[in-house]
Amino acid sequence: MTAGTEKLKIDGKRSGKRGSEHVVHAGRPKNSRLTAITKSVAIKIAQIVIGLLVWHVCVTLLDVDSRIVPAPLEVLESLWAQIVSGWIFGAMWLTMQETLIGFLIGSVLGIAIAVVLSEFRLARIIFEPYIVALQAVPKVAVAPLFLIWFGFGIESKIALVVSIMFFPVLINTMAGLMSVDEEMMELMRAYRATRWQTLWRLKAYIALPYVFASFEVSLVLSLIAAVIAEMLGSGTTIGLGTLIRIFESRVDTAGIFAVLIVLSLLGVALHAAVLMARKRLLSWQNTAATRN
């Protein structure tokens, strides 16, 4: 065996070790990510448990009447009874329909009108005062009009949802579309881009973070608006807001707390869905930020 052959074997062993080390290091981030997720979930569960214990101890030691603040076990019993009866699922489905349909309609209207107002200065000058005036009107005060116009069905609830969540989407989208740097606009003009190309290939990308920021707020507002609309007048339909009114008439505080817990969980789930969509669709933004 020559010296050259021995050298090749030694180099091969070294490269093999380096390759194995690379595989080990490549696996570490995945394990560390899993550990971080597990730790985060454990911390949140511990926070919930501690909160329930503090709640139970305060109610017990202070001897609070259950009609004012019920004990956690009473709330859980009421929630379980609603789950077994199936009431809560039907009410959740109706409220989520009103929330998501209203959110979809309001988002489309808000983004479309924001594009028109940001692209055409004359339209902005004409319609901006009316938009500000409509935004200043308390939406709860308009709810009776929606009941008169659209009836006690799902349509009036969707109308109230649209009226509440429309303005955050409109304002944020306009801010994003009008925040484009002038140098970028000059570059698009240098390439002889049309107004549509500039809007689609430049302004839309700049405005996307603003749009998702408005979604984080407006989707939860949509849920709140749907519940308020149900509490004001639901007719024969029973949503989560209607359940609150029913338990209120029975002075069933535990039932009200149970519905509030469900609403909180729905709000957290909707907010998490927006964050996941933002992370997925704006991955290019995260990559650029990491590079910088």
Backbone as a ProteinNet text record, in pm:
[ID]
protein_1_A
[PRIMARY]
MTAGTEKLKIDGKRSGKRGSEHVVHAGRPKNSRLTAITKSVAIKIAQIVIGLLVWHVCVTLLDVDSRIVPAPLEVLESLWAQIVSGWIFGAMWLTMQETLIGFLIGSVLGIAIAVVLSEFRLARIIFEPYIVALQAVPKVAVAPLFLIWFGFGIESKIALVVSIMFFPVLINTMAGLMSVDEEMMELMRAYRATRWQTLWRLKAYIALPYVFASFEVSLVLSLIAAVIAEMLGSGTTIGLGTLIRIFESRVDTAGIFAVLIVLSLLGVALHAAVLMARKRLLSWQNTAATRN
[TERTIARY]
84.9	0	88.1	61.4	144.6	101.7	189.9	160	41.7	30.7	-81.7	-215.4	-217.7	-341.8	-382.5	-280.9	-310.4	-364.7	-309.7	-355.4	-500	-538	-674.3	-771.2	-729.5	-815.8	-836.4	-726	-735.4	-828	-811.7	-898.8	-1043.9	-1065.8	-1201.9	-1265	-1184.3	-1237.6	-1272.7	-1183.8	-1211.6	-1338.6	-1352.3	-1471.8	-1596.5	-1581.8	-1695.6	-1737.6	-1636.6	-1668.3	-1737.6	-1684.2	-1745.5	-1889.6	-1912.3	-2047.9	-2141.8	-2093.3	-2177.8	-2204.9	-2100.7	-2121.1	-2224.4	-2220.8	-2316.4	-2458.5	-2475.9	-2607.1	-2657.3	-2566.9	-2605.5	-2648.2	-2567.3	-2600.3	-2729	-2753.4	-2875.2	-2998.4	-2981.5	-3095.1	-3123.2	-3025	-3042.8	-3149	-3152.6	-3254.8	-3397.1	-3423.3	-3556.6	-3591.9	-3495.5	-3520.5	-3537.6	-3453.9	-3464.9	-3597.2	-3644.6	-3773.3	-3886.5	-3879.3	-3981.1	-3979.5	-3859.1	-3847.5	-3905.8	-3879.6	-3932.6	-4084.7	-4143.6	-4289.5	-4348.2	-4285.3	-4333.4	-4326.3	-4216.4	-4200.1	-4304.6	-4331.3	-4431.4	-4570.4	-4606.5	-4737.4	-4748.5	-4640.2	-4641.2	-4659.3	-4593.1	-4605.9	-4749.2	-4810.3	-4947.7	-5045.9	-5027.3	-5114	-5097.6	-4972.5	-4947.4	-5013.8	-5009.2	-5074.5	-5225	-5286.5	-5430.9	-5465.1	-5386.8	-5412.7	-5397.6	-5291.9	-5270.2	-5384.1	-5427.6	-5539.5	-5667.1	-5696	-5815.1	-5804.8	-5686.1	-5667	-5687.1	-5630.9	-5648.5	-5795.7	-5862.5	-6005.7	-6084.3	-6057.3	-6128.8	-6102	-5976.7	-5941.2	-6007.9	-6005.6	-6067.5	-6217.4	-6284.9	-6429.8	-6463.1	-6380.9	-6407.7	-6380.9	-6266.2	-6229.1	-6318.9	-6355.1	-6439	-6588.2	-6620.8	-6760	-6849.2	-6808.4	-6881.4	-7003.7	-7114.3	-7236.9	-7215.9	-7260.1	-7241	-7317.3	-7420.4	-7494.4	-7414.5	-7310.7	-7224.8	-7100.9	-7022.4	-6906.2	-6906.6	-6934.9	-6938.7	-6798.3	-6789.9	-6662.9	-6626.8	-6498	-6457.2	-6525.4	-6547	-6612.1	-6755.8	-6825.2	-6962.1	-6963.3	-6866.8	-6858.2	-6828.6	-6736.1	-6703.1	-6821.8	-6897.5	-7017.4	-7119.9	-7139.3	-7232.4	-7184.8	-7054.8	-6999.6	-7017.8	-6994	-7010.4	-7157.3	-7249.4	-7391.4	-7430.1	-7373.8	-7402.3	-7341.6	-7225.7	-7162.5	-7245.1	-7289.3	-7368.7	-7501.7	-7566	-7695	-7680.3	-7559.6	-7535.8	-7569.8	-7619	-7653.9	-7534.7	-7423.9	-7307.4	-7254.9	-7266.1	-7212.3	-7297.4	-7429.1	-7516.2	-7498.7	-7484.6	-7464.7	-7329.6	-7226.8	-7094.4	-7097.5	-7162.5	-7168	-7235.2	-7346	-7416.7	-7332.4	-7272.9	-7190.5	-7069	-7007.7	-6891.6	-6931.5	-7050	-7099.8	-7110.6	-7176	-7192.6	-7057.3	-6965.3	-6833.2	-6754.4	-6745	-6659	-6718.5	-6849.9	-6912.1	-6898.9	-6927.7	-6913.4	-6770	-6676.7	-6534.2	-6492.7	-6536.8	-6501.6	-6557.4	-6685.8	-6747.2	-6680.7	-6660	-6597.6	-6455.4	-6380.6	-6242.4	-6236.4	-6321.3	-6323.3	-6362.2	-6466.4	-6508.5	-6400.2	-6340.4	-6238.6	-6116.9	-6069.2	-5950.8	-5983	-6100.5	-6137.5	-6150.3	-6218.7	-6236.3	-6103.5	-6018.4	-5886.4	-5802.9	-5811.3	-5737.2	-5786.4	-5919	-5975.5	-5934.2	-5944.1	-5913.1	-5764.7	-5679.8	-5535.7	-5486.7	-5557.1	-5514.3	-5568.8	-5684.5	-5749.3	-5767.8	-5692.1	-5691.6	-5827.5	-5894.4	-6024	-6126.5	-6123.1	-6215.2	-6186.7	-6058.2	-6021	-6071.7	-6060.9	-6106.5	-6258.9	-6331	-6477.6	-6531.6	-6478.4	-6541	-6479.8	-6360.3	-6296	-6377	-6438.2	-6520.2	-6638.1	-6701.3	-6812.8	-6765.6	-6648.4	-6595.2	-6564.2	-6505.1	-6475.2	-6604.2	-6706	-6833.8	-6900.4	-6897.2	-6956.1	-6878.5	-6747.6	-6666.7	-6696.7	-6732.1	-6758.2	-6892.6	-6981	-7112.7	-7097.8	-7148.9	-7143.5	-7222	-7157.1	-7220.3	-7334.3	-7326.4	-7435.7	-7563.3	-7548.7	-7665.3	-7728.8	-7649.2	-7700.4	-7765.3	-7735.8	-7786.7	-7938.8	-8017	-8163	-8206.4	-8134.2	-8167.1	-8143.5	-8034.4	-8007.2	-8116.1	-8168.2	-8276.7	-8402.1	-8428.9	-8546	-8526.3	-8405.3	-8379.3	-8367.6	-8295.7	-8262.7	-8335.5	-8413.3	-8486.6	-8402.1	-8459.2	-8393.2	-8309.8	-8292.1	-8212.8	-8063.8	-7990.9	-7844.7	-7797.1	-7881.6	-7839.9	-7808.2	-7890.9	-7866.9	-7738.4	-7705.9	-7580.8	-7459.9	-7469.2	-7359.2	-7340	-7450.8	-7441.5	-7368.8	-7397.8	-7329.6	-7182.3	-7150.9	-7010.7	-6934.2	-6994	-6928.9	-6906.3	-7005.3	-6994.2	-6886.2	-6857.8	-6757.2	-6616.3	-6600.6	-6464.9	-6418	-6508.2	-6474.5	-6368.6	-6382.3	-6296.5	-6150.9	-6122	-5980.5	-5909.8	-5980.3	-5921	-5899.8	-5998.6	-5988.8	-5872	-5863.7	-5761.2	-5621.3	-5604.9	-5472.1	-5427	-5519.9	-5483.9	-5444.2	-5518.8	-5482	-5345.1	-5318.6	-5188	-5075.4	-5099.6	-4997.4	-4974.7	-5084.2	-5071.5	-5005.8	-5025.1	-4969.5	-4834.2	-4779.1	-4649.7	-4532.6	-4558.8	-4453.5	-4349.8	-4224.1	-4115.2	-4114	-4086.1	-4086.9	-3979.5	-3866.7	-3760.1	-3806.5	-3884.8	-3939.2	-4037.3	-4116.7	-4209.8	-4134.7	-4026.3	-3944.5	-3885.3	-3845.9	-3790.9	-3896.9	-4020.3	-4127.4	-4157.4	-4150.8	-4172	-4059.3	-3937.6	-3823.5	-3840.7	-3903.8	-3929.4	-4060.5	-4123	-4245.9	-4358.2	-4367.6	-4474.7	-4606.8	-4712.7	-4845.2	-4892.8	-5004.1	-5058.5	-5096.1	-5155	-5193.5	-5070	-4964.3	-4842.6	-4777.4	-4776.7	-4720.7	-4800.6	-4933.2	-5019.4	-4999.2	-4996.1	-4992.8	-4854	-4748.9	-4614	-4534.3	-4580.6	-4508.1	-4595.7	-4702.1	-4782.7	-4849.1	-4892	-4958.2	-4864.4	-4739.1	-4641.3	-4612.5	-4604.5	-4579.4	-4698.6	-4820.2	-4941.1	-4979.4	-4929.2	-4970.4	-4949.7	-4834.5	-4820.5	-4923.7	-4959.1	-5062.3	-5198.4	-5227.1	-5355	-5367.7	-5261.7	-5267.2	-5271.4	-5208.9	-5219.3	-5364.3	-5435.1	-5577.5	-5660.3	-5623.8	-5696.4	-5686.6	-5569	-5551.7	-5652.3	-5681.2	-5776.8	-5919.9	-5943.6	-6081.1	-6148.2	-6071.1	-6134.2	-6191	-6117.6	-6169.5	-6285.4	-6274.7	-6386.4	-6511.2	-6492	-6606.4	-6680.1	-6604.3	-6666	-6744.5	-6684.7	-6753.3	-6880.7	-6872.3	-6989.2	-7101.7	-7066.6	-7168.9	-7241.1	-7166.4	-7227.3	-7316.5	-7269.3	-7350.6	-7480.6	-7471.3	-7590.6	-7689.2	-7637.9	-7726.3	-7793.5	-7721.9	-7779.6	-7887	-7871.7	-7970.2	-8098.6	-8088.5	-8208.8	-8172.9	-8219.9	-8181.8	-8299.6	-8422.4	-8537.3	-8539.5	-8552.1	-8557	-8418.9	-8316.9	-8182	-8114.4	-8033.4	-7967.1	-7816	-7748.2	-7602.3	-7548.2	-7419.8	-7358.8	-7411.4	-7437.6	-7497	-7636.4	-7713.5	-7847.1	-7839.6	-7741.8	-7724	-7695.5	-7615.2	-7586.2	-7715.3	-7802.1	-7929.1	-8018.6	-8018	-8099.9	-8052.5	-7921.2	-7867.8	-7885.9	-7882.6	-7906.4	-8048.2	-8145.4	-8284.6	-8305.9	-8221.8	-8231.6	-8142.2	-8069.8	-7969.7	-7871.3	-7832.9	-7737.3	-7599.1	-7527.9	-7396.8	-7295.6	-7305.8	-7213	-7228.7	-7353.3	-7376.1	-7318.1	-7331.3	-7272.9	-7121.2	-7060	-6914.5	-6871	-6948.1	-6913.8	-6912.8	-7014.1	-7018.7	-6902.8	-6868.8	-6756.4	-6624.8	-6609.2	-6488.4	-6481.9	-6595.6	-6599.6	-6565.3	-6620.5	-6590.5	-6442.1	-6382.8	-6239.4	-6156.2	-6192.4	-6118.2	-6134.5	-6254.9	-6275.6	-6192.6	-6189.2	-6109.1	-5961.3	-5911.3	-5770	-5743.1	-5835.8	-5817.4	-5818.6	-5908.5	-5914.1	-5787.7	-5742.4	-5619.6	-5499.6	-5492.6	-5382.9	-5388.4	-5509.3	-5522.9	-5469	-5496.5	-5444.1	-5291.9	-5236.9	-5091.3	-5025.5	-5087.1	-5033.4	-5038.4	-5151	-5162.2	-5060.8	-5041.2	-4943.6	-4802.9	-4768.8	-4635.9	-4612.9	-4719.4	-4708.1	-4700	-4786.9	-4794.7	-4688.9	-4638.8	-4536.2	-4400.4	-4373.9	-4245.2	-4130	-4156.9	-4053.8	-4010.2	-4104.8	-4071.7	-3981.9	-4015.2	-3934	-3793.2	-3780.9	-3649.7	-3566.6	-3631.1	-3559.3	-3512.7	-3599.9	-3563.1	-3447.1	-3443.8	-3334.8	-3203.4	-3210.5	-3088.2	-3030.7	-3122.7	-3076.8	-3021.7
-119.9	0	124.4	211.2	330.6	437.8	537.3	649.6	729.7	740.3	814.5	749.7	613.5	541.2	559.9	550.3	571	711.8	808.1	946.7	960.9	894.3	899.8	839.1	725.6	661.3	750.3	813	902.8	1018.7	1077.7	1188.3	1142.7	1021.3	968.1	950.9	900.6	885.8	1020.5	1119.4	1253.2	1312.3	1296.9	1349.9	1276.7	1144.6	1068.5	1116.6	1145.9	1197.7	1332.3	1417.8	1549.2	1536.4	1442.4	1421.8	1375.8	1281.9	1235.5	1347.1	1430.1	1542.9	1638.9	1656.9	1745.7	1691.5	1559.8	1498.6	1518.8	1501.5	1518.8	1662.2	1758.4	1899.5	1937.7	1875.5	1907.5	1860.3	1751.2	1700.6	1776.5	1849.3	1919.2	2029.2	2114.4	2219.6	2166.1	2049.8	1992.4	1949.9	1884.3	1841.8	1961.5	2063.7	2182.6	2254.3	2253.9	2317.1	2241.5	2106.7	2024.7	2046.9	2058.2	2083.6	2219.5	2320.2	2454.8	2455.7	2383.6	2376.8	2307.2	2194.1	2120.9	2206.5	2279.7	2367.2	2477	2535.1	2642	2590.4	2471.9	2413.6	2383.2	2329.2	2297.5	2423	2531.8	2658.1	2710.1	2702.9	2752.3	2668.5	2535.7	2449.1	2480	2500.8	2534.7	2667.4	2764.1	2893.5	2877.2	2793.7	2770.7	2702.9	2601.2	2528	2620.8	2701	2794.7	2896.6	2946.9	3041.2	2981	2854.2	2786.6	2765.2	2729.4	2709.9	2839.7	2949.5	3080.2	3118.8	3097.9	3125.6	3047.1	2916.5	2829.5	2871.3	2901.3	2939.3	3071.3	3168.8	3299.5	3286.1	3209.4	3192.2	3118.8	3019.6	2940.8	3019.9	3085	3158.5	3279	3348.9	3467.9	3434.5	3305.6	3258.3	3340.2	3348.1	3425.4	3346.8	3415.6	3352.5	3304.9	3182.5	3124.7	3201.2	3278.9	3359.7	3482.6	3515.6	3628.7	3578.5	3494.5	3431.9	3284.2	3195.7	3052.7	2994.5	2880.3	2809.5	2744.9	2719.8	2657.4	2524.9	2443.6	2314.2	2331.2	2432.2	2457.9	2498.3	2578.8	2620.9	2501.8	2416.9	2298.4	2202.9	2189.5	2105	2160.3	2292.5	2354.1	2337.4	2354.4	2336.8	2193.6	2097.6	1956.3	1926.3	1983.6	1962.6	2017.7	2132.5	2190.3	2105.3	2046.3	1959.5	1833.4	1773.8	1650	1675.7	1787.8	1819.7	1858.5	1900.8	1941.9	2086.5	2159.4	2300.9	2382.9	2359.2	2444.6	2430.8	2310.6	2288.5	2359	2349.3	2420.2	2571.1	2621.7	2765.6	2809.6	2728.9	2760.9	2765.3	2668.9	2663	2786.6	2829.4	2947.2	3073.1	3089.2	3207.9	3211.5	3097	3093.4	3123.3	3079.1	3114.4	3265.6	3328.7	3474.4	3545	3493.6	3556.4	3546	3426.4	3404.2	3464.4	3453	3512.4	3664.4	3722.3	3867.1	3912.8	3834.2	3867.9	3862.6	3761.1	3748.3	3864.5	3897.5	4007	4139.8	4164.7	4290.4	4305	4193.2	4198.8	4232.7	4166.9	4193.7	4339.4	4387.3	4526.1	4624.8	4597.4	4687.9	4697.3	4582.2	4582.3	4647	4614.4	4670.5	4822.3	4872.1	5017.6	5085.5	5019.7	5076.5	5090.3	4992.1	4999.8	5117.8	5133.1	5243.4	5378.5	5393.4	5522.1	5554.7	5452.6	5478.2	5506	5453.2	5470.9	5598.6	5643	5759.5	5868.3	5972.9	6081.1	6151.2	6167.5	6233.7	6153.9	6021.9	5937.2	5949.5	5958.5	5973.6	6105.7	6211.9	6343.2	6344.4	6277.4	6280.2	6193.2	6070.3	5971.8	5964.8	6018.5	6006.9	6070.4	6189.4	6245.5	6155.8	6092.7	6003.3	5879.6	5829.2	5711.8	5744.6	5860.6	5902.2	5920	5978.6	5999.3	5866.4	5771.2	5639.9	5564.5	5581.8	5514.5	5567.4	5695.8	5756.9	5713.7	5657.7	5615.6	5488.6	5484.3	5360	5248.9	5137.1	5030.2	4963.3	4962.2	4904.8	4985.8	5117.6	5202.5	5174.2	5120.9	5089.5	4951.8	4867.4	4730.5	4722.2	4806.7	4799.3	4824.4	4912.2	4934.3	4808.4	4738.6	4613.8	4509.8	4507.8	4414.3	4449.2	4580.2	4622.7	4592.5	4619	4602.1	4455	4375.8	4238.9	4131.2	4170.7	4072.3	4014.2	3915	3855.4	3732.6	3705.8	3591.1	3620.7	3537.6	3548	3671.6	3723.4	3836.1	3961.2	3991.1	4110.7	4097.5	3976.6	3955.5	3975.2	3923	3939.9	4087.2	4160.7	4303.9	4378.7	4345.6	4412.2	4374.9	4248.3	4205.3	4284	4297.2	4370.6	4516.2	4577.7	4719.3	4745.1	4645.3	4664.5	4634.6	4527.1	4487.7	4549.7	4617	4676.4	4786	4872.7	4990.8	4958.7	4866.7	4833.1	4780.8	4698.3	4645.5	4757.3	4845	4955.9	5048.5	5089.6	5187	5126.6	5003.7	4941.2	4914.1	4869.3	4841.8	4969.7	5077.2	5206.1	5252.1	5235.2	5275.3	5195.7	5066.2	4983.6	5020.4	5043.4	5076.4	5212.3	5304.4	5438.7	5456.2	5345.7	5353.9	5312	5292.2	5249.1	5360.3	5321.2	5419	5479.5	5608.1	5678.9	5626.9	5582.4	5527.4	5400.5	5317.5	5196.8	5234	5337.5	5382	5434.1	5505.1	5553.6	5437.3	5332.5	5214.6	5148.2	5136.6	5077.7	5164.3	5295.9	5384.1	5369.2	5350.1	5331.8	5206.5	5103	4980	4987.9	5106.8	5130.5	5035.3	5013.5	4929	5004.9	4934.5	4995.8	5012.5	5085.5	5105	4971.5	4880.7	4748.7	4668.2	4671.4	4598.6	4654	4786.2	4847.4	4806.7	4805.5	4767.9	4622.2	4534.8	4391.4	4344.9	4399.2	4347.2	4424.8	4539.8	4618.6	4652.9	4728.4	4778.2	4665.7	4560.7	4450.1	4383.8	4365	4303.5	4393.1	4522.6	4615.9	4619.1	4607.8	4621.6	4493.8	4379.2	4252.3	4247.6	4289.4	4289.7	4377.5	4490	4577.3	4507.4	4437.7	4368.2	4260.7	4181.4	4074.8	4131.5	4246.1	4311.6	4349.8	4397.7	4430	4303.8	4192.7	4066.8	4016.9	4034.7	3989.9	4056.3	4182.5	4256.3	4231.1	4239.4	4238.6	4102	3992.3	3861.1	3839.9	3881.2	3872.5	3970.3	4089.9	4185.3	4127.7	4049.8	3987.5	3892.8	3816.4	3725.7	3804	3910.7	3994.9	4054.9	4103.9	4164.6	4062.7	3940.7	3837	3807.5	3800.8	3773.6	3889.8	4012.6	4130.5	4131.3	4101.1	4099.1	3992.7	3876.8	3770.3	3811.3	3883.2	3926.6	4033.2	4114.9	4221.1	4165.8	4060.2	4001.9	3884	3765.6	3645.1	3571.5	3607.5	3538.3	3391.9	3304	3160.1	3095.7	3166.7	3111.2	3123.1	3023.8	3021.9	3014.1	3127	3130.5	3143.4	3168	3180.7	3303	3412.4	3529.8	3501.1	3421.9	3383.9	3297.3	3207.4	3124.2	3210.6	3315.4	3405.9	3470.7	3513.3	3574.4	3473.5	3349.9	3245.5	3221	3205.9	3182.2	3305.4	3423.3	3546.3	3548.3	3507.2	3505.5	3404.7	3302.2	3200.6	3232.8	3343.8	3379.8	3263.4	3202.9	3090.9	3146.7	3194.9	3256	3154.1	3030.8	2926.5	2899.8	2901.4	2881.9	2995.7	3120	3234.2	3221.5	3185.9	3168.5	3058.3	2951.8	2842.3	2890.2	2970.3	3024.2	3120.7	3200.2	3293.7	3218.7	3104.5	3023.3	2974.5	2928.6	2883.1	2997.6	3116	3232.4	3268.1	3259.6	3288.8	3190.5	3062.4	2960.6	2982.1	3020.1	3047.7	3167.9	3273.2	3390.6	3358.1	3277.3	3236.6	3154	3063.4	2979.3	3063	3159.9	3246.1	3330.9	3384.5	3465.2	3379.5	3256.5	3166.8	3130.5	3114.6	3082.6	3196.3	3320.7	3435.2	3439.1	3413.3	3413.9	3305.2	3187	3078.3	3114.1	3171.4	3212.2	3320.6	3414.7	3521	3463.7	3370.1	3310.1	3233.1	3167.3	3088.5	3177.7	3277.2	3359.7	3468.6	3509.7	3614	3556	3433.7	3371.3	3447.3	3509.5	3589.3	3707.5	3763.2	3876.7	3832.9	3715.7	3663.4	3630.4	3576.7	3543.4	3668.4	3773.7	3899.7	3962	3954.4	4010.4	3934.4	3802.3	3720.7	3753.8	3774.2	3808.2	3943.4	4038.3	4171.1	4170.8
0	0	0	-90.2	-103.8	-4.9	8.6	99.3	48.6	-83.9	-142.3	-110.7	-114.8	-83.5	60.6	153.8	295.7	320.5	250.1	266	220.7	109.9	61.6	161.6	226.7	326.2	446.8	490.6	607.3	576.7	454.5	414.4	405.6	356.3	346.5	482.6	580.8	716.5	776.3	752.2	806.5	746.5	613.8	548.8	595.8	621.4	673.2	809.3	894.8	1028.4	1018.5	926.9	909.9	862.1	770.5	720.5	828.9	915	1024.6	1123.6	1148.3	1238.4	1180.9	1046.8	981.9	998	986.8	1003.2	1145.3	1243.4	1383.4	1409.3	1358	1379.4	1307.7	1191.2	1116.8	1191.8	1271.9	1347.1	1474	1521.7	1648.5	1644.5	1539.1	1537.4	1546.7	1482.2	1487.2	1628.9	1697.4	1834.3	1926.8	1907.3	1991.7	1968.3	1843.4	1813.3	1881.9	1877.1	1942.7	2093.6	2149	2293.3	2329.4	2246.4	2272.4	2267.1	2169.5	2159.1	2281.2	2319.9	2437.6	2562.9	2577.6	2693.2	2694	2576.3	2566.9	2603	2552.9	2584	2733	2790.7	2934.1	3018.6	2978.5	3052.9	3045.7	2927.2	2912.6	2993.4	2993.7	3073.4	3221.6	3264.8	3405.1	3442.1	3351.4	3377.2	3395.4	3309.5	3319.8	3452.2	3487.1	3612.5	3732.9	3733.3	3844.4	3852.3	3736.6	3734.3	3790.9	3753.8	3806.4	3957.1	4005	4148.9	4226.4	4173.6	4239.2	4239.6	4127.9	4117	4222.7	4233.1	4327.7	4472.3	4503.2	4640.2	4678	4587.8	4616.9	4639.1	4553	4567	4696.2	4731.3	4852.5	4979.6	4986.1	5107.7	5131.3	5024.1	5037.4	5043.5	5025.9	5032.5	4937.5	4812.2	4712	4665.3	4653.1	4604.1	4460.7	4432.2	4298.7	4191.9	4231.5	4133.7	4090.6	4167.9	4132.5	4058.5	4124.1	4060.4	4097	4002.2	4034	4048.8	4113.7	4126.4	3992.8	3969.5	3841.9	3814.3	3919.6	3898.8	3849.9	3901.3	3854.8	3708.2	3669	3528.7	3438.9	3481.9	3402.5	3393	3501.6	3497.4	3398.6	3400.4	3306.6	3162.5	3140.5	3006.1	2958.4	3046.3	3009.8	2977.5	3055	3028.7	2891.7	2855.1	2723.2	2612.1	2637.4	2537.6	2516.9	2627.9	2619	2548.6	2580.3	2518	2370.2	2331.4	2192.8	2165.3	2263.6	2245.1	2198.8	2266.3	2244	2101.6	2043.6	1909.3	1803.1	1818.5	1725.1	1733.6	1857.2	1875.9	1819.9	1841.4	1787	1635.4	1573.5	1427.7	1369.9	1431.5	1382.1	1400	1516.7	1542.2	1451	1426.2	1337.1	1192.9	1151.8	1017.7	1003.2	1099.4	1095.6	1096.9	1177.9	1190.5	1061.1	1005.6	888.7	760.6	743.9	625.1	629.6	746.3	760	742.2	795.3	780.3	634.1	562.2	420.3	338.9	359.5	284.2	319.7	449	491.2	441.8	437.8	390	241.8	163.5	19	-7.5	60.3	41.4	86.9	203.2	255.8	165.9	117.3	30.7	-103.7	-160.4	-291.5	-285.1	-183.2	-171.7	-139.9	-61	-31.1	-157.5	-247.8	-374.1	-457.1	-465.1	-544.9	-486.9	-354.9	-292.1	-298.6	-290.7	-295.8	-437.4	-537.3	-675.7	-738.4	-692.4	-754.5	-648.9	-662.6	-563.4	-555.3	-669.8	-671.3	-590	-605.5	-527.3	-378.5	-343.1	-201.9	-145.6	-223.6	-177.2	-158	-247.8	-242.8	-129.9	-118	-29.2	110.7	130.5	260.9	373.9	355.5	464.7	503.1	403.9	434.3	510	473.5	542.1	688.1	711.7	848.6	929	866.8	936	971.3	877.7	904.7	1012.5	1012.9	1113.3	1253.4	1262.9	1393.3	1452.7	1371.6	1421.2	1503.6	1627.3	1707.2	1637.9	1615.8	1538.2	1614.4	1748	1825.8	1805	1783.9	1759.5	1623.8	1531.3	1397.3	1393.3	1492.3	1492.9	1481.5	1552.4	1532.5	1388.8	1318.5	1177.2	1094.9	1124.5	1052.4	1078.7	1201.7	1233.7	1154.5	1138.2	1060.7	912.7	861.8	718	677.8	758.7	718.7	799.1	900.7	978.5	1091.8	1160.4	1276.7	1240.6	1113	1071.1	1072	1001.1	999.2	922.9	834.1	749.5	831.4	932.3	1014.1	1095.1	1139.3	1214.1	1123.3	1002.1	906.4	873.7	859.1	829.2	940.5	1066.8	1178	1181.6	1153.6	1148.5	1042.6	923.9	814.9	853.6	915.9	950.8	1054.8	1141.3	1246.5	1197.5	1118.9	1080.7	948.3	878.7	749.7	762.4	861.4	870.2	905.8	998.2	1020.7	895.5	817.6	693.8	592.9	577.3	483.1	517.4	642	682.4	673.1	721.6	716.9	574.7	489.7	350.6	279.4	301.2	241.5	289	418.9	472.1	407	384.4	320.7	175.2	101.7	-40	-61.4	32.5	17.6	86.6	138.9	207.3	118.9	-9.7	-102	-117.1	-111.6	-124.5	-264.4	-272.9	-400.6	-495	-439.7	-524.8	-595.9	-525	-588.6	-698.7	-675.9	-778.9	-901.6	-879.6	-990.7	-1068.8	-996.9	-1064.6	-1153.1	-1102.8	-1182.6	-1305.1	-1288.4	-1404	-1505.4	-1456.4	-1546.7	-1632.1	-1572.4	-1647.9	-1727.4	-1726.8	-1801.3	-1758.2	-1628	-1575.3	-1577.8	-1609	-1608.3	-1463.5	-1447.4	-1312.6	-1250.4	-1328.8	-1278.1	-1236.8	-1319.3	-1286.2	-1158.9	-1146	-1025.3	-901.8	-915.9	-803.4	-764.7	-864.9	-837.3	-795.5	-860.1	-836.7	-731.9	-693.7	-593.4	-473.3	-498.8	-387.4	-308.5	-378.5	-309	-209.1	-248	-156.9	-37	-61.1	49.1	144.3	90.1	172.2	245.5	203	265.1	416.6	470.2	616.5	686.4	625.1	681.6	680.6	572.3	560.4	667.4	685.4	786	927.3	948.2	1079	1108.4	1005.1	1023.8	1044.9	978.5	996.7	1140.8	1203.1	1341.1	1433.7	1406.9	1491.1	1445.5	1315.6	1263.8	1275.3	1270.4	1280.5	1420.5	1522.7	1659.9	1678.6	1618.4	1623.7	1556.3	1451.8	1383.8	1477.1	1555	1651.7	1756.8	1806.3	1906.4	1847.5	1723.3	1658.9	1640.4	1604	1585.4	1716.6	1825.5	1956.6	1999.9	1979.3	2013.8	1933.7	1804.7	1720	1767.4	1807.9	1858.8	1989.1	2073	2200.4	2180.3	2076.7	2050.7	1991.2	1912.4	1853.9	1766.8	1804.5	1730.5	1669.4	1706.7	1649.4	1690.2	1592.6	1621.7	1619.2	1573.3	1567.4	1704.1	1737.8	1867.8	1846.4	1870.3	1867.4	2008.4	2019.1	2151.1	2225.7	2153.3	2217.3	2269.5	2194.9	2240	2364.7	2370.4	2489.8	2612.8	2594.4	2706.9	2755.6	2663.1	2703	2775.1	2728.7	2792.7	2935.6	2953.8	3088.1	3177	3116	3192.3	3247.8	3166.9	3213.3	3324.9	3330.6	3437.1	3557.4	3550.2	3651.7	3670.6	3558.4	3557.9	3522.2	3624.8	3600.3	3550.7	3601.4	3556.9	3407.6	3358.8	3215.2	3133	3184.5	3113.6	3108.6	3219.9	3223.1	3126.2	3117.1	3025.3	2880.3	2842.7	2706.3	2683.5	2784.7	2771.7	2750.6	2816.6	2796	2651.2	2598.8	2459.2	2364.2	2391.9	2307.9	2313.6	2431.6	2444.8	2363.7	2370.7	2294.6	2144.3	2101.4	1958.8	1914.2	1997.3	1963.8	1952.5	2045.7	2040.3	1915.2	1881.5	1762.5	1634.7	1624.9	1506.1	1493.4	1605.3	1602.8	1562.4	1614.2	1578.3	1430	1375.2	1232.4	1146.1	1185.3	1110	1117.9	1236.3	1252.1	1167.8	1162.5	1080.4	933.1	888.7	748	714.9	808.4	785.5	773.4	861.2	857.1	727.8	679.3	556.3	433.2	425.2	304.8	299.9	416.3	420.6	458.8	416.1	446.2	381.3	266.5	198.1	284	360	445.3	561.9	620.3	729.8	683.6	560	506.2	484.2	431.3	407.2	538.8	641.4	771.3	832.5	814.9	868.3	798.2	667.9	593	635.4	656.9	698	840.2
[MASK]
++++++++++++++++++++++++++++++++++++++++++++++++++++++++++++++++++++++++++++++++++++++++++++++++++++++++++++++++++++++++++++++++++++++++++++++++++++++++++++++++++++++++++++++++++++++++++++++++++++++++++++++++++++++++++++++++++++++++++++++++++++++++++++++++++++++++++++++++++++++++++++++++++++

